[in-house]
Amino acid sequence: MKFVQKLKSLVIDLVNAVLPEKILVKIKQEGFKKYFKNAGWLMVAQVLNIVISFFVAAYVTRYLGPSRTGIISFGLSYVGIFSFIATLGIDSIIYRDLVKRPEDEDKILGTAFFIKLMGGLAAFVLITSSVLFIQANDLVTATVTIIIALSYIFQPVGVISYYFQARVKSKISSLVAIGVLLTLSALKLIFIGGHFDIYWFALIFFLEQIFYGSGYLYFYLRENKNIKIWRFDYQLAKSIISDSWPLLFSLIFTSVNGRIDQVIIGKIMDKSVLGLYSTMVKISEIWLFLPNIITVSLFPAIVNAKKVSQQLFESRMARLYNLLFWVSLVMVAGIYVFAWPIVYVLFGTEFLPIVPMMRIYIFSGLAIVFNVALSQWLIIENYTKIALACSIIGAVLNIGLNLLLIPLYGVWGAIIATLISYTAVGFSIIFFKKTRPHIALIISGIFFKF
């Protein structure tokens, strides 16, 4: 009872920290209303996407079965590895430039469109040529992968979304996202009802980019904008690429790190095994949106605390770690206990073998949550180089362990690699003198010693 009261008090304190009286007064002003409405639309779109996508995906997975789900998962993972080529890490740079220089909107969007087009074409060519070689004996998997890769060719139109983000018009972006979500969900249900084959489900990922591009273009033209006056600027392109290369470097590790396990499993093991593994990962990570929302919501309070005093800043960081730990522990415990009925009800008996795997993999979520909060702390303290170093340590460890352990232990090797590498990301701050004391703060926060 004492624990519950203390946790309740912690939540109230954190909320009050985020919304002090002065801020509440300012919220009533028009400018602040605009930003809160903007955030509200983003939240609605995110929640709808999580709920609808999960249950529709469960229905699709049940229909496809482990083997065909594995083929789709391999295609998505393989295509995802090349995402750094398709995007070139320019997203945040384009958004930044549109906010700073709205008068150069046509030049910025035109240049971004061209860069994305070249990157998408390069990624598609590389994916097509390499997958036909790697999957020469499995033309179904190769074809599915190529169909999914087509999405990169149509991604450039999506640069219009940066315009709406920069103008704080997330309502439009959210409406497009909701519309695409409902359309694609309906198509998936139609495909299931019509007993369509796997190629149609691969086509969904290709159509997704077309629908997003069409939606953004529709609203862009409604604002009396004209894409015909977009223009490519060589000097701006050089500047964008120059600014984005550190982000690209980080994106390379992220792209490979997040998908290497499924690519290796899909290559050396039966696709049905990959189907089981990828489904297990989705269920195990479905709850991570909750601690992410908590971290993002409390981030302003923590930033403001830094301006007041180091002591207050550290106190709020400790409280954040505490809240994240106990919320995550409750979610992990719930999924651990109810793993069997969750899998049986949503996916059927074919997927029951993932239950023991899920009960181990689920604990990697604790490391993921703390890594998200830790990365925010590193940004506040301006330890961006250390943050990059920690990410590289985790990625190299994860890739190496997957290459070593999967051939020996199959999916259990991938699970072990994930648990070790994700945990290592957080603990790697011990290697740096500036960040070493922060481990004590994390531990004290978990045990209410703040």
TORMAR-440659 format. One record per residue (C-alpha): x, y, z; residue number from 0. Coordinates in pm, 1 decimal, decimal comma. Example, Ala and Ser with C-alpha at 12.3 -4.5 7.8 and 13.67 -1.06 7.14 Angstrom:
% residues 2
ATOM	1230,0	-450,0	780,0	0
ATOM	1367,0	-106,0	714,0	1
***
This chain:
% residues 450
ATOM	0,0	0,0	0,0	0
ATOM	284,3	234,3	85,3	1
ATOM	443,5	155,4	-252,3	2
ATOM	121,3	237,6	-440,9	3
ATOM	80,7	569,5	-254,8	4
ATOM	440,6	666,8	-328,3	5
ATOM	403,4	577,3	-695,1	6
ATOM	79,2	776,8	-714,3	7
ATOM	252,5	1074,1	-551,3	8
ATOM	535,5	1040,0	-801,2	9
ATOM	299,5	1058,5	-1099,4	10
ATOM	121,6	1365,4	-957,6	11
ATOM	452,5	1541,6	-892,2	12
ATOM	571,3	1474,7	-1244,0	13
ATOM	247,5	1597,5	-1400,5	14
ATOM	263,3	1914,0	-1190,3	15
ATOM	621,1	1957,7	-1301,7	16
ATOM	516,6	1938,9	-1666,3	17
ATOM	221,1	2174,6	-1622,1	18
ATOM	309,3	2440,7	-1363,5	19
ATOM	64,1	2722,1	-1300,7	20
ATOM	234,1	2966,2	-1537,2	21
ATOM	215,6	2717,8	-1820,4	22
ATOM	-150,6	2644,2	-1752,6	23
ATOM	-226,3	3015,0	-1787,1	24
ATOM	-36,4	3035,1	-2115,6	25
ATOM	-219,7	2733,7	-2255,1	26
ATOM	-529,6	2949,7	-2275,3	27
ATOM	-353,8	3175,1	-2522,1	28
ATOM	-404,7	3114,2	-2893,8	29
ATOM	-44,2	3030,9	-2968,2	30
ATOM	-31,8	2755,7	-2711,2	31
ATOM	-371,0	2619,9	-2815,7	32
ATOM	-227,8	2569,9	-3161,7	33
ATOM	56,1	2352,6	-3032,5	34
ATOM	-164,1	2151,1	-2798,3	35
ATOM	-412,7	2081,8	-3077,7	36
ATOM	-119,4	1980,2	-3292,4	37
ATOM	0,3	1734,0	-3027,3	38
ATOM	-356,0	1608,3	-2976,8	39
ATOM	-394,5	1513,2	-3342,3	40
ATOM	-61,4	1332,3	-3333,6	41
ATOM	-171,6	1137,8	-3026,9	42
ATOM	-505,8	1037,9	-3180,6	43
ATOM	-335,4	916,3	-3498,2	44
ATOM	-75,2	722,1	-3300,4	45
ATOM	-325,1	547,0	-3073,9	46
ATOM	-553,9	455,7	-3365,8	47
ATOM	-257,4	326,1	-3561,3	48
ATOM	-136,3	108,1	-3273,4	49
ATOM	-477,6	-39,3	-3190,9	50
ATOM	-611,6	-97,4	-3543,2	51
ATOM	-278,9	-206,8	-3691,7	52
ATOM	-215,6	-460,2	-3417,2	53
ATOM	-547,3	-639,7	-3445,5	54
ATOM	-557,6	-630,2	-3826,0	55
ATOM	-196,3	-752,2	-3835,5	56
ATOM	-290,4	-1035,7	-3599,8	57
ATOM	-575,1	-1136,4	-3833,2	58
ATOM	-343,3	-1122,6	-4136,3	59
ATOM	-75,6	-1324,0	-3955,4	60
ATOM	-331,4	-1586,6	-3857,2	61
ATOM	-444,5	-1609,9	-4220,9	62
ATOM	-95,8	-1629,4	-4370,4	63
ATOM	39,6	-1875,4	-4113,5	64
ATOM	402,0	-1899,0	-3992,2	65
ATOM	562,8	-1978,4	-4330,4	66
ATOM	411,2	-1699,0	-4539,9	67
ATOM	440,6	-1456,3	-4247,0	68
ATOM	809,8	-1544,2	-4242,5	69
ATOM	843,8	-1459,0	-4612,0	70
ATOM	682,4	-1116,8	-4557,5	71
ATOM	899,8	-1059,2	-4249,6	72
ATOM	1215,9	-1142,7	-4442,5	73
ATOM	1115,8	-901,8	-4720,7	74
ATOM	1045,3	-619,6	-4476,5	75
ATOM	1367,3	-677,2	-4282,6	76
ATOM	1582,7	-702,9	-4593,8	77
ATOM	1430,1	-391,9	-4751,0	78
ATOM	1463,2	-209,8	-4417,7	79
ATOM	1837,8	-266,3	-4407,5	80
ATOM	1868,6	-44,0	-4717,5	81
ATOM	1655,0	235,8	-4571,1	82
ATOM	1961,9	449,8	-4500,8	83
ATOM	2029,5	463,8	-4876,1	84
ATOM	1670,6	556,5	-4954,8	85
ATOM	1642,0	832,2	-4692,8	86
ATOM	2008,5	941,3	-4660,6	87
ATOM	1928,0	1069,9	-4311,8	88
ATOM	1795,3	1403,5	-4443,4	89
ATOM	1449,5	1402,3	-4279,0	90
ATOM	1529,3	1615,0	-3973,1	91
ATOM	1749,8	1846,2	-4183,2	92
ATOM	1465,5	1919,6	-4425,8	93
ATOM	1226,2	1982,9	-4137,3	94
ATOM	1479,0	2216,9	-3973,7	95
ATOM	1538,8	2415,1	-4292,9	96
ATOM	1166,6	2456,2	-4363,2	97
ATOM	1118,3	2598,1	-4013,0	98
ATOM	1418,7	2831,3	-4037,8	99
ATOM	1370,2	2945,9	-4398,4	100
ATOM	1003,3	2923,2	-4501,9	101
ATOM	1070,6	3163,9	-4790,6	102
ATOM	1286,1	2892,4	-4954,7	103
ATOM	1011,6	2631,9	-4932,0	104
ATOM	995,0	2549,1	-5305,2	105
ATOM	1372,1	2514,1	-5333,1	106
ATOM	1399,8	2301,5	-5017,9	107
ATOM	1114,0	2066,5	-5113,2	108
ATOM	1233,7	2037,2	-5473,4	109
ATOM	1586,9	1953,0	-5364,6	110
ATOM	1464,4	1705,8	-5103,0	111
ATOM	1239,5	1539,3	-5361,5	112
ATOM	1531,9	1487,6	-5599,0	113
ATOM	1763,5	1354,5	-5325,9	114
ATOM	1496,4	1111,6	-5206,3	115
ATOM	1422,3	1000,6	-5563,4	116
ATOM	1787,7	923,2	-5633,0	117
ATOM	1823,3	746,2	-5299,2	118
ATOM	1505,7	543,9	-5353,3	119
ATOM	1609,4	433,3	-5702,1	120
ATOM	1956,9	335,7	-5579,6	121
ATOM	1808,9	136,8	-5289,6	122
ATOM	1563,1	-42,0	-5521,2	123
ATOM	1836,1	-142,0	-5768,1	124
ATOM	2063,3	-269,9	-5490,7	125
ATOM	1782,9	-462,8	-5320,2	126
ATOM	1664,2	-621,6	-5646,9	127
ATOM	2008,1	-729,4	-5763,1	128
ATOM	2124,1	-858,2	-5425,0	129
ATOM	1806,7	-1044,1	-5324,1	130
ATOM	1793,2	-1229,3	-5656,9	131
ATOM	2142,2	-1353,1	-5576,1	132
ATOM	2085,5	-1430,3	-5206,8	133
ATOM	1743,6	-1592,4	-5261,2	134
ATOM	1820,0	-1750,2	-5599,9	135
ATOM	1657,4	-2076,5	-5487,1	136
ATOM	1348,8	-1906,9	-5343,4	137
ATOM	1183,4	-1692,0	-5609,3	138
ATOM	871,0	-1637,6	-5396,8	139
ATOM	1073,3	-1465,8	-5123,7	140
ATOM	1277,3	-1272,5	-5381,9	141
ATOM	962,2	-1151,7	-5560,3	142
ATOM	791,7	-1047,5	-5236,7	143
ATOM	1103,3	-853,8	-5135,6	144
ATOM	1119,8	-672,5	-5470,5	145
ATOM	750,1	-577,7	-5452,4	146
ATOM	804,0	-429,2	-5105,0	147
ATOM	1117,5	-248,9	-5229,2	148
ATOM	907,5	-68,3	-5493,3	149
ATOM	783,7	152,9	-5209,7	150
ATOM	1119,6	334,7	-5209,9	151
ATOM	1059,4	464,2	-5562,6	152
ATOM	737,4	637,9	-5455,9	153
ATOM	859,9	769,7	-5121,5	154
ATOM	985,7	1111,6	-5251,9	155
ATOM	632,9	1259,4	-5266,8	156
ATOM	627,6	1214,8	-4890,6	157
ATOM	856,9	1518,0	-4853,7	158
ATOM	535,9	1723,4	-4854,9	159
ATOM	476,1	1595,9	-4500,7	160
ATOM	772,9	1808,3	-4385,7	161
ATOM	584,8	2116,4	-4500,4	162
ATOM	286,2	2035,8	-4277,7	163
ATOM	511,4	1950,0	-3981,5	164
ATOM	705,3	2274,7	-4017,2	165
ATOM	380,5	2474,7	-4031,4	166
ATOM	248,1	2298,4	-3718,3	167
ATOM	-36,3	2137,6	-3914,7	168
ATOM	-29,0	1788,3	-3773,5	169
ATOM	-405,9	1770,5	-3816,5	170
ATOM	-350,4	1724,6	-4189,2	171
ATOM	-70,3	1470,9	-4142,1	172
ATOM	-286,8	1283,8	-3892,5	173
ATOM	-588,9	1283,4	-4125,8	174
ATOM	-371,6	1139,7	-4402,6	175
ATOM	-230,7	876,8	-4166,0	176
ATOM	-577,4	776,6	-4042,1	177
ATOM	-712,9	762,9	-4396,6	178
ATOM	-425,5	543,9	-4516,1	179
ATOM	-456,7	321,5	-4208,5	180
ATOM	-828,8	259,4	-4263,6	181
ATOM	-786,7	207,3	-4640,0	182
ATOM	-502,2	-41,3	-4603,7	183
ATOM	-678,1	-223,5	-4319,0	184
ATOM	-987,5	-261,5	-4538,0	185
ATOM	-774,2	-390,7	-4826,0	186
ATOM	-609,5	-648,5	-4599,5	187
ATOM	-949,6	-774,9	-4485,8	188
ATOM	-1066,7	-791,6	-4849,5	189
ATOM	-755,9	-989,6	-4943,9	190
ATOM	-819,9	-1233,0	-4660,4	191
ATOM	-1186,7	-1270,1	-4752,9	192
ATOM	-1094,8	-1329,5	-5115,7	193
ATOM	-819,1	-1578,8	-5025,7	194
ATOM	-558,7	-1373,0	-5211,0	195
ATOM	-203,1	-1501,9	-5229,6	196
ATOM	103,1	-1357,0	-5056,7	197
ATOM	199,0	-1118,7	-5339,1	198
ATOM	-107,2	-905,3	-5272,6	199
ATOM	-9,5	-862,5	-4908,7	200
ATOM	339,4	-756,7	-5018,6	201
ATOM	171,0	-505,6	-5251,4	202
ATOM	18,8	-337,7	-4943,0	203
ATOM	356,7	-186,5	-4850,5	204
ATOM	397,6	-52,3	-5203,3	205
ATOM	45,8	95,3	-5202,7	206
ATOM	107,5	254,5	-4863,5	207
ATOM	360,4	498,2	-5010,4	208
ATOM	129,8	580,2	-5302,3	209
ATOM	-163,3	651,6	-5067,7	210
ATOM	48,4	865,9	-4835,2	211
ATOM	193,0	1061,3	-5127,2	212
ATOM	-151,3	1111,6	-5281,3	213
ATOM	-298,9	1226,5	-4949,1	214
ATOM	-24,4	1479,3	-4882,5	215
ATOM	-38,4	1604,3	-5242,1	216
ATOM	-416,5	1653,1	-5220,3	217
ATOM	-396,5	1872,2	-4908,2	218
ATOM	-89,9	2053,9	-5040,1	219
ATOM	-272,8	2153,0	-5358,7	220
ATOM	-577,0	2256,9	-5154,9	221
ATOM	-356,7	2520,3	-4992,2	222
ATOM	-296,8	2666,5	-5340,0	223
ATOM	54,5	2527,9	-5352,3	224
ATOM	212,6	2420,8	-5680,1	225
ATOM	471,1	2143,7	-5710,0	226
ATOM	553,8	2264,7	-6062,1	227
ATOM	753,9	2550,9	-5914,3	228
ATOM	967,9	2319,9	-5701,8	229
ATOM	1328,3	2341,2	-5812,5	230
ATOM	1648,2	2154,1	-5744,7	231
ATOM	1940,1	2351,9	-5606,8	232
ATOM	2281,7	2188,0	-5628,7	233
ATOM	2443,9	2399,2	-5356,0	234
ATOM	2152,4	2333,6	-5119,7	235
ATOM	2175,9	1961,6	-5192,2	236
ATOM	2545,6	1967,8	-5098,8	237
ATOM	2461,8	2154,6	-4778,5	238
ATOM	2184,9	1908,4	-4684,2	239
ATOM	2404,8	1604,6	-4745,1	240
ATOM	2690,5	1768,5	-4554,4	241
ATOM	2467,5	1835,8	-4253,2	242
ATOM	2305,7	1493,4	-4260,5	243
ATOM	2610,0	1265,1	-4283,1	244
ATOM	2642,2	1216,5	-3902,0	245
ATOM	2273,2	1122,1	-3892,8	246
ATOM	2326,8	892,9	-4191,4	247
ATOM	2614,1	722,4	-4013,1	248
ATOM	2392,0	658,4	-3711,6	249
ATOM	2105,9	545,5	-3938,4	250
ATOM	2328,5	282,6	-4101,1	251
ATOM	2384,4	115,1	-3764,4	252
ATOM	2017,5	150,1	-3671,5	253
ATOM	1894,2	1,9	-4001,1	254
ATOM	2123,1	-299,6	-3982,6	255
ATOM	2097,9	-345,4	-3606,5	256
ATOM	1718,5	-358,3	-3596,9	257
ATOM	1679,5	-616,0	-3874,0	258
ATOM	1989,3	-831,7	-3894,5	259
ATOM	1843,4	-1105,3	-3672,2	260
ATOM	1540,7	-1161,9	-3896,3	261
ATOM	1748,8	-1154,4	-4215,4	262
ATOM	1989,0	-1418,0	-4077,8	263
ATOM	1706,2	-1637,7	-3947,6	264
ATOM	1523,3	-1607,1	-4281,0	265
ATOM	1835,8	-1699,1	-4473,5	266
ATOM	1965,6	-2000,5	-4277,6	267
ATOM	1641,0	-2137,6	-4131,8	268
ATOM	1293,6	-2222,9	-4256,5	269
ATOM	1066,6	-1923,5	-4326,5	270
ATOM	808,7	-2062,9	-4083,3	271
ATOM	1063,4	-2020,4	-3803,6	272
ATOM	1109,8	-1657,7	-3903,3	273
ATOM	732,2	-1615,2	-3910,4	274
ATOM	709,8	-1736,0	-3552,2	275
ATOM	1003,6	-1522,7	-3439,8	276
ATOM	883,8	-1199,4	-3605,5	277
ATOM	535,4	-1245,3	-3459,7	278
ATOM	687,3	-1297,5	-3114,9	279
ATOM	884,6	-973,7	-3149,2	280
ATOM	574,2	-774,6	-3247,3	281
ATOM	373,6	-895,3	-2948,9	282
ATOM	663,1	-845,4	-2707,8	283
ATOM	716,4	-483,4	-2815,5	284
ATOM	355,5	-368,3	-2861,7	285
ATOM	348,8	-201,6	-2517,9	286
ATOM	658,8	15,8	-2572,9	287
ATOM	450,2	308,6	-2698,1	288
ATOM	335,6	375,2	-2338,5	289
ATOM	679,2	447,0	-2181,0	290
ATOM	773,4	639,6	-2496,3	291
ATOM	472,3	867,2	-2447,9	292
ATOM	565,3	912,8	-2079,9	293
ATOM	922,9	1007,7	-2170,7	294
ATOM	821,8	1253,1	-2443,8	295
ATOM	551,8	1409,1	-2223,3	296
ATOM	785,7	1466,2	-1927,2	297
ATOM	1082,4	1578,9	-2134,8	298
ATOM	989,0	1953,1	-2116,0	299
ATOM	975,4	1937,8	-1734,6	300
ATOM	1319,0	1778,9	-1721,1	301
ATOM	1466,3	2035,6	-1961,5	302
ATOM	1320,0	2319,3	-1754,0	303
ATOM	1459,0	2165,9	-1435,2	304
ATOM	1807,5	2185,5	-1584,3	305
ATOM	1762,0	2562,9	-1613,0	306
ATOM	1669,7	2591,1	-1244,4	307
ATOM	1933,4	2372,6	-1077,1	308
ATOM	2133,6	2054,8	-1126,7	309
ATOM	1979,7	1908,0	-811,1	310
ATOM	1623,7	1951,9	-938,8	311
ATOM	1727,0	1815,5	-1277,8	312
ATOM	1874,7	1500,3	-1124,5	313
ATOM	1571,1	1457,5	-898,0	314
ATOM	1334,6	1464,8	-1194,8	315
ATOM	1553,2	1226,4	-1393,9	316
ATOM	1548,1	985,7	-1098,9	317
ATOM	1168,9	1014,5	-1080,8	318
ATOM	1142,4	947,1	-1453,9	319
ATOM	1356,0	633,3	-1424,4	320
ATOM	1141,7	522,2	-1132,8	321
ATOM	814,2	571,1	-1316,8	322
ATOM	944,7	402,8	-1632,9	323
ATOM	1078,6	105,0	-1439,5	324
ATOM	759,8	26,0	-1248,8	325
ATOM	525,9	90,2	-1542,7	326
ATOM	743,4	-130,4	-1762,9	327
ATOM	768,3	-400,4	-1497,7	328
ATOM	389,1	-416,1	-1470,8	329
ATOM	354,4	-445,9	-1850,1	330
ATOM	626,4	-711,7	-1874,6	331
ATOM	473,8	-910,4	-1588,7	332
ATOM	127,9	-891,5	-1748,9	333
ATOM	248,6	-1018,7	-2086,5	334
ATOM	460,4	-1287,4	-1916,2	335
ATOM	162,0	-1422,7	-1722,1	336
ATOM	-92,9	-1396,3	-2003,7	337
ATOM	139,0	-1492,7	-2292,2	338
ATOM	-39,8	-1820,1	-2367,9	339
ATOM	-398,4	-1681,2	-2390,9	340
ATOM	-277,9	-1374,8	-2584,6	341
ATOM	-111,4	-1588,3	-2850,7	342
ATOM	-388,7	-1848,1	-2862,8	343
ATOM	-674,4	-1598,4	-2898,4	344
ATOM	-502,2	-1365,6	-3148,1	345
ATOM	-297,6	-1605,4	-3359,6	346
ATOM	-421,8	-1959,4	-3299,4	347
ATOM	-252,1	-2287,2	-3212,2	348
ATOM	6,4	-2264,3	-3492,7	349
ATOM	180,1	-1982,7	-3307,5	350
ATOM	179,6	-2130,4	-2956,1	351
ATOM	549,6	-2232,6	-2984,2	352
ATOM	641,2	-1863,6	-2947,9	353
ATOM	510,7	-1846,7	-2588,5	354
ATOM	833,3	-1961,0	-2413,8	355
ATOM	1041,2	-1738,8	-2643,7	356
ATOM	818,3	-1441,1	-2570,4	357
ATOM	850,8	-1488,1	-2193,6	358
ATOM	1227,2	-1435,1	-2226,2	359
ATOM	1239,2	-1176,9	-2505,6	360
ATOM	988,9	-952,7	-2325,6	361
ATOM	1256,2	-851,2	-2072,4	362
ATOM	1452,3	-674,7	-2347,7	363
ATOM	1177,3	-412,7	-2328,9	364
ATOM	1310,8	-296,0	-1992,7	365
ATOM	1645,4	-217,0	-2154,2	366
ATOM	1477,4	-43,4	-2450,0	367
ATOM	1277,0	182,0	-2217,5	368
ATOM	1579,1	285,6	-2014,3	369
ATOM	1782,7	344,8	-2329,1	370
ATOM	1518,8	588,2	-2456,5	371
ATOM	1524,3	786,0	-2131,7	372
ATOM	1903,1	769,0	-2115,5	373
ATOM	1935,7	905,1	-2470,3	374
ATOM	1720,8	1203,1	-2369,8	375
ATOM	1952,2	1270,3	-2074,6	376
ATOM	2257,8	1252,8	-2299,5	377
ATOM	2097,9	1505,7	-2536,9	378
ATOM	2015,1	1746,5	-2252,2	379
ATOM	2372,2	1724,7	-2123,5	380
ATOM	2500,7	1766,8	-2480,8	381
ATOM	2679,5	1431,5	-2473,3	382
ATOM	2580,1	1354,7	-2832,0	383
ATOM	2912,5	1191,7	-2917,3	384
ATOM	2878,4	958,3	-2620,0	385
ATOM	2521,5	879,3	-2728,4	386
ATOM	2648,8	784,7	-3074,9	387
ATOM	2929,3	576,0	-2922,8	388
ATOM	2679,6	386,6	-2704,0	389
ATOM	2459,6	318,0	-3007,7	390
ATOM	2757,3	190,1	-3204,6	391
ATOM	2865,1	-37,0	-2917,2	392
ATOM	2514,6	-187,2	-2898,0	393
ATOM	2484,2	-225,4	-3275,4	394
ATOM	2824,8	-389,3	-3324,0	395
ATOM	2757,8	-623,8	-3032,4	396
ATOM	2411,2	-712,7	-3161,4	397
ATOM	2528,0	-777,1	-3519,0	398
ATOM	2827,7	-981,0	-3402,0	399
ATOM	2629,2	-1190,6	-3154,7	400
ATOM	2354,3	-1259,5	-3409,3	401
ATOM	2609,0	-1376,7	-3666,0	402
ATOM	2771,8	-1598,2	-3401,5	403
ATOM	2474,6	-1733,4	-3205,0	404
ATOM	2193,9	-1781,7	-3460,4	405
ATOM	2382,7	-2051,9	-3657,0	406
ATOM	2448,2	-2229,1	-3324,9	407
ATOM	2122,0	-2183,2	-3133,7	408
ATOM	1865,1	-2063,5	-3388,9	409
ATOM	1603,2	-1815,1	-3264,5	410
ATOM	1724,7	-1855,2	-2907,2	411
ATOM	2059,1	-1718,7	-3024,6	412
ATOM	1881,0	-1412,0	-3160,7	413
ATOM	1697,5	-1364,2	-2830,2	414
ATOM	2021,5	-1389,3	-2631,8	415
ATOM	2190,7	-1142,6	-2868,8	416
ATOM	1904,8	-896,0	-2825,4	417
ATOM	1904,5	-915,2	-2444,4	418
ATOM	2282,4	-870,3	-2419,2	419
ATOM	2320,4	-593,2	-2678,0	420
ATOM	2020,9	-386,4	-2563,4	421
ATOM	2140,4	-403,6	-2202,7	422
ATOM	2495,3	-317,1	-2309,1	423
ATOM	2378,3	9,9	-2468,5	424
ATOM	2272,0	150,0	-2131,3	425
ATOM	2561,9	12,6	-1930,2	426
ATOM	2815,5	136,3	-2185,8	427
ATOM	2799,0	482,6	-2025,4	428
ATOM	3026,5	331,4	-1758,9	429
ATOM	3314,0	355,2	-2009,2	430
ATOM	3297,7	735,0	-2009,5	431
ATOM	3411,3	941,1	-1713,2	432
ATOM	3147,1	1211,2	-1764,8	433
ATOM	2853,6	969,7	-1766,2	434
ATOM	2973,1	704,1	-1517,7	435
ATOM	2809,0	868,0	-1209,0	436
ATOM	2470,4	857,5	-1382,8	437
ATOM	2441,7	481,9	-1322,0	438
ATOM	2411,1	553,4	-948,0	439
ATOM	2129,6	800,0	-1022,3	440
ATOM	1941,9	537,1	-1224,0	441
ATOM	1972,3	281,6	-943,4	442
ATOM	1864,4	530,1	-676,9	443
ATOM	1569,5	632,6	-891,4	444
ATOM	1446,0	278,1	-930,0	445
ATOM	1442,5	226,5	-553,2	446
ATOM	1270,9	558,1	-465,6	447
ATOM	1591,0	709,7	-323,9	448
ATOM	1547,6	1064,7	-448,6	449
***
